[in-house]
Amino acid sequence: MSPTTLIIILLVLSTFGYYVGRRRALVVGCDSAGVKNLHSRPIYYGSLTALCCGIPAMLLFGFWLTFESTIMTNLVVSELPEALQNLPTAELNLQVNKIRNLVDGNIVAGVVEAEIQAAADHYRNLQATSNAALAVAAISVAILGLMIVRAKITPLLRARNRVEQIIRYMLIACSTIAIFTTIGIVLSVLFESIRFFNAVPIAEFLFGLEWSPQMAIRADQVGSSGAFGAVPVFVGTLLISAIAMCVAVPIGLMSAIYLSEYANKTFRAVAKPLIEILAGIPTVVYGFFAALTVAPFIRDSGDLLGLGVSSESALAAGAVMGIMIIPFVSSLSDDFINAVPQALRDGAYSLGATQSETIKNVILPAALPGIVGGVLLAVSRAIGETMIVVMAAGLAANLTLNPLETVTTVTVQIVTLLVGDQEFDSPKTLAAFALGLLLFVVTLLLNIIALKVVRKYREQYE
Amino acid sequence: MIAIREINEVGFVGQMPEQDTQQQVRAATGRVLVNRENRETVGEITVDHPRMTCRDVNVWYGDKHAIKSVSLDVGRNEVIAMIGPSGCGKSTFIRCLNRMNDTIEGCRITGAITLDGIDIYGKNIDVVPLRAQVGMVFQKPNPFPKSIYENIAYGPRIHGMAANKAELDEIVETSLIKAGLWNEVKDWLGQPGTGLSGGQQQRLCIARTIAVNPEVILMDEPCSALDPIATAVIEDLIDELREQYTIVIVTHSMQQASRVSQRTAYFHLGDLIEVGSTPQIFTNPSHQLTEDYITGRFG
């Protein structure tokens, strides 16, 4: 029986359990006059039955699938001939993969040995047994749950409270999934980073001025020994982000002021969604735009002025990224400017302040914490941006503050380190995790600051 | 008060007095009242040497006719109270007096309003100095999220009224003294104005308005967000301010109107129904609608 069929059967059983439970509640809850004296409404008895029927069976199903593969592989491996079992781990894994491929009917590389074919058959047998056992076990658990709850239904059973409790546990489980995923990501990056720092000292990584991760993988290869100083990469990130903010903050803030204070309703209704569309354009499209339109334009303009501009420049990437994050600044600022109470505007106007004085002296200071929060969110977006920089700013890790030169960013380096065939225990690959960890810490700090500022703003008016 | 008691004795509470087909109805007291259908303003709208005059003022919000042909004079150094049920246009009317309605989209105003004989809706009028001359205090205290000192200093600063810091300090101090707030806040001038109590915030807003040296102060229900004690303090303040300023106050409290004002104007659904001296309006109204309102029959 395939897992899908089993799930469908379990769902059908649960639905059936719902009706059984409800019917049973109605039977035990009604006296001869037909008056209901149940503790809870009948649907709760039905729900309780359905939940007790479905959830244990589903849990069993989940655990079974999680551990099935490991257990069966171990069983199969233990049946293999001695010679094969004594192979090194890496080669043994290759053989196991070969067996799995055979079982799945995939094309297998090389010649299939007799013992491997036998192991595959064994595996296939085990799988069939396991599936059948799972189906029997899960369906029995479901029916057992259904029977037990049905037997327990009396007018005094507090079904509603039970159901609410179960649902609360389900909600807790869902919310912890997000938390555990975050923790899992952080930990996996952290452990890989620690492996990296075993190979490269942490001080060298944080303060080294040269980034050149290409190193010899094999002893006989001719290659540089690799330099893992993260400073040029981070300077590149900061340079591009700074350029992006120089574009996005003035344009975003001023458009927000125009939209919220000067524009009439019709214009606002049209312009605001149009600006927000900027945030919905895929970054790879911005990348085309930066690489094919903006970068050559900047290079040609630089040539006219007698400046040597490389064809991939920080300026092009930063400017286009700035355009991309305009909506972050303008939309949030617009919201915060609108949140400034009309009473404050009236107060300023009634003192004879002009509109510009009101905006400069009353509205912007009042909205400033919110605007700062929006800008910080935009900064963390800019730091994490990859595609535009890959396409428009290049890959060379120059330690420079000149926006006309090629620079690279943390995210771009991570991509280039992990793309293609890699060895996952060389410092070159592990450096990506260290960079990721550092980037994560930086954006996390920015987000915390942004949230703090925004929260402080909330306290101000209420 | 007399009118109320007499109506009660005759037993008219809760039911409408009989109406004649003519323009007037006979009240239970034997006084003659203008009947409800008549929306011409009753009473003397003009005063000698007015500070402000309004003639045939109409206001539309989009299609809604919010103020219908209102004519009224505001005298010098008087407190004139605007009363009437919610939505009757009294706030809209006083917002015309310093052109605060200009900030509302879709608002259209016709008629003539003058300040010291000059048409404030004239072509050459700049609203900025006008609003300094005709200040406004709002229903809910709205101090700027700045220090107490900066709240007061803001107006004088944007109008360039102080040549140096000493003069600005002087203006801040005088304004706070006039608003009766100086003794309470003189040691806390650097603290945020939003940290004061509601009544203090409202006096801060009055001080802020006084600081730009206006001629007329418009008050839009200045005490509606305050407790009775803070209200009493503000009412005393209004009485003192009358010596230097003309005050137009909108209020929902008839007791407040009778305590602080010399003249009272009753608005009803955009019409100015009756104007007169405050004692006359509250003891001997001439219009049926005014009597209905002050006796608590509606509103």
Chai-1 contact restraints between the chains, C-beta under 6 A:
chainA,res_idxA,chainB,res_idxB,connection_type,confidence,min_distance_angstrom,max_distance_angstrom,comment,restraint_id
A,A343,B,F138,contact,1.0,0.0,6.0,A-B,restraint_1
A,A343,B,K140,contact,1.0,0.0,6.0,A-B,restraint_2
A,A343,B,N142,contact,1.0,0.0,6.0,A-B,restraint_3
A,L344,B,N142,contact,1.0,0.0,6.0,A-B,restraint_4
A,G347,B,N142,contact,1.0,0.0,6.0,A-B,restraint_5
A,S350,B,R131,contact,1.0,0.0,6.0,A-B,restraint_6
A,S350,B,M136,contact,1.0,0.0,6.0,A-B,restraint_7
A,L351,B,G155,contact,1.0,0.0,6.0,A-B,restraint_8
A,L351,B,V212,contact,1.0,0.0,6.0,A-B,restraint_9
A,G352,B,V128,contact,1.0,0.0,6.0,A-B,restraint_10
A,G352,B,R131,contact,1.0,0.0,6.0,A-B,restraint_11
A,G352,B,A132,contact,1.0,0.0,6.0,A-B,restraint_12
A,A353,B,I158,contact,1.0,0.0,6.0,A-B,restraint_13
A,T354,B,V128,contact,1.0,0.0,6.0,A-B,restraint_14
A,E357,B,I158,contact,1.0,0.0,6.0,A-B,restraint_15
A,V362,B,F144,contact,1.0,0.0,6.0,A-B,restraint_16
A,A366,B,P145,contact,1.0,0.0,6.0,A-B,restraint_17
